């Protein structure tokens, strides 16, 4: 059985080593990505809201609940 403290220390040091290999985005890249995600969410919200209205109207029409 291995020493749990040594295993945790090894995991921590390996994690730090791997994180140093990562390429982190610049502030500008992060801002642009965030803007793209928020824009996509807004567009999808509008699409879902429009489709919800269309389908709700269709169901009311079919069910005769005008």
C-alpha positions as CSV (number, residue, x, y, z in Angstrom):
1,X,0.0,0.0,0.0
2,X,1.4,3.4,-0.9
3,X,1.6,6.4,1.3
4,X,-1.5,8.5,0.7
5,X,0.3,11.7,1.5
6,X,3.0,10.9,-1.1
7,X,0.4,10.1,-3.6
8,X,-1.3,13.4,-3.1
9,X,2.0,15.3,-3.3
10,X,2.8,13.4,-6.6
11,X,-0.7,14.3,-8.0
12,X,-0.3,17.9,-7.0
13,X,3.2,18.2,-8.6
14,X,2.1,16.5,-11.8
15,X,-0.9,18.8,-12.0
16,X,1.2,21.9,-11.6
17,X,3.6,20.6,-14.3
18,X,0.8,20.0,-16.7
19,X,-0.8,23.4,-16.0
20,X,2.5,25.1,-16.9
21,X,2.3,23.5,-20.4
22,X,-1.1,25.0,-21.0
23,X,-1.5,28.0,-23.3
24,X,-3.7,30.5,-21.5
25,X,-5.8,33.0,-23.5
26,X,-4.9,36.7,-23.5
27,X,-7.3,39.2,-22.1
28,X,-8.4,40.2,-25.6
29,X,-9.0,36.5,-26.7
30,X,-11.0,35.8,-23.5
31,X,-13.2,38.9,-24.1
32,X,-13.8,37.9,-27.7
33,X,-14.7,34.4,-26.7
34,X,-17.0,35.6,-24.0
35,X,-18.7,38.0,-26.4
36,X,-19.2,35.2,-29.0
37,X,-20.8,32.9,-26.3
38,X,-23.1,35.6,-25.1
39,X,-24.1,36.5,-28.7
40,X,-24.9,32.9,-29.4
41,X,-27.0,32.6,-26.3
42,X,-29.0,35.7,-27.2
43,X,-29.6,34.4,-30.7
44,X,-30.6,31.0,-29.5
45,X,-33.0,32.6,-26.9
46,X,-34.7,34.5,-29.7
47,X,-35.0,31.4,-31.9
48,X,-36.5,29.3,-29.1
49,X,-38.9,32.1,-28.1
50,X,-40.1,32.5,-31.7
51,X,-40.5,28.8,-32.2
52,X,-42.3,28.5,-28.8
53,X,-44.8,31.1,-29.9
54,X,-45.3,29.4,-33.3
55,X,-45.9,26.0,-31.8
56,X,-48.1,27.4,-29.1
57,X,-50.3,29.1,-31.7
58,X,-50.4,25.9,-33.8
59,X,-51.5,23.8,-30.8
60,X,-54.2,26.4,-29.9
61,X,-55.4,26.4,-33.5
62,X,-55.5,22.6,-33.7
63,X,-57.2,22.3,-30.3
64,X,-59.7,25.0,-31.2
65,X,-58.7,27.1,-28.2
66,X,-58.6,30.5,-29.9
